[in-house]
């Protein structure tokens, strides 16, 4: 099983027909003060697997880590690879993460692991900005 797409966005959903809808893709959060709480962030993933993996169970982990390797968030779960009609099957997964708190500016990243193997790292920069006019 592979990860074909990984990103952060303001909003995302999967329509009834399986179509992935994404709005406001970003990789940077700007704040004037810390700690800062980001109200809502959608983590969007697109998985893919071939026929040899159809029906298999896979362990999936999502970890949000800071630049020092400290874990801010960990989501652990299992999924069953869906069966397709032929060839590679792809399916999206959207995580709506609310009230994420960042203690300080820095380089953060979502680490996506499948069966304990890192498949993708999605960077997220949290930056301190000075208010205009000061």
C-alpha positions in Angstrom: 0.0 0.0 0.0 1.3 3.4 -1.0 0.5 7.0 -0.2 -0.1 8.9 -3.4 -1.1 12.3 -1.9 -0.7 14.1 1.4 -1.5 17.7 2.2 -3.0 20.1 4.7 -6.0 22.3 3.9 -8.7 24.5 5.4 -11.4 22.1 4.4 -11.8 18.7 2.6 -14.4 16.0 2.2 -15.2 12.9 0.2 -18.3 13.1 -1.9 -20.7 10.2 -2.1 -19.3 9.3 -5.5 -15.8 9.1 -3.9 -14.6 12.3 -5.4 -12.1 14.2 -3.1 -12.9 17.9 -2.6 -10.2 20.1 -1.1 -10.2 23.9 -0.4 -7.4 26.1 0.9 -4.3 24.0 0.7 -1.5 25.4 2.9 1.8 24.5 4.5 2.3 27.5 6.8 0.5 28.8 9.8 1.3 32.4 10.9 0.6 33.7 14.4 1.4 36.8 16.4 1.6 35.1 19.8 2.5 31.7 21.2 1.2 29.3 22.2 -1.3 29.5 19.3 -4.3 27.2 18.7 -5.3 26.5 15.1 -9.0 26.0 15.0 -9.4 23.5 12.2 -6.9 21.7 9.9 -7.8 19.0 7.4 -5.2 16.4 6.8 -5.8 14.8 3.4 -4.4 11.5 2.3 -4.8 9.4 -0.8 -3.9 5.7 -0.5 -3.3 3.2 -3.3 -2.9 -0.5 -3.4 -2.7 -3.2 -6.1 -4.7 -6.5 -6.3 -2.2 -8.5 -4.2 -3.1 -6.3 -1.2 -6.9 -6.2 -1.6 -8.6 -7.3 1.6 -5.5 -7.1 3.7 -5.5 -5.2 7.0 -2.9 -2.5 7.4 -1.9 -0.5 10.5 -1.9 3.3 9.8 -0.3 5.9 12.1 -0.4 9.6 11.8 2.0 11.5 14.0 2.4 15.3 14.2 5.9 16.0 15.5 7.9 19.2 16.2 11.5 19.8 15.0 12.9 18.2 18.2 11.0 15.0 17.6 8.4 15.6 20.2 5.0 14.1 19.3 2.1 16.6 19.5 -0.5 14.2 18.2 -0.8 10.5 17.4 -3.6 8.8 15.6 -3.4 5.0 15.3 -5.8 2.8 13.4 -6.3 -0.1 11.1 -7.9 -0.3 7.7 -8.8 -3.0 5.3 -7.6 -2.4 1.7 -10.7 -2.1 -0.5 -11.1 -4.4 -3.5 -11.1 -2.9 -7.0 -12.3 -4.1 -10.3 -8.9 -4.3 -11.9 -5.4 -2.8 -11.4 -4.6 -0.3 -8.6 -7.4 0.9 -6.3 -7.1 4.4 -4.8 -9.2 5.9 -2.0 -9.0 9.1 0.0 -9.0 9.6 3.8 -9.6 13.0 5.4 -8.8 13.8 9.1 -10.4 16.9 10.5 -8.1 18.0 13.3 -9.5 20.6 15.6 -7.9 22.9 18.2 -4.3 22.0 17.5 -2.0 23.9 19.8 1.6 24.9 18.9 3.7 26.0 21.8 6.3 27.8 19.6 7.2 28.8 16.1 9.1 26.1 14.2 9.2 23.3 11.7 6.5 20.7 12.3 5.6 17.7 10.2 2.9 15.0 9.9 4.6 11.6 9.6 2.4 9.0 7.9 3.3 5.4 8.6 1.9 2.2 7.2 2.8 -1.0 9.1 5.4 1.0 11.0 7.1 2.2 7.7 7.2 5.9 7.0 5.5 6.5 3.7 5.3 10.3 3.7 6.3 13.3 5.7 4.1 16.4 5.2 5.9 19.6 6.5 4.0 22.4 8.3 5.8 25.6 9.2 4.5 27.6 12.1 5.8 31.1 11.9 5.7 34.2 14.2 4.7 37.4 12.5 4.7 41.0 13.6 1.4 42.9 13.4 1.3 45.6 10.7 1.8 49.1 12.0 4.1 48.3 14.9 
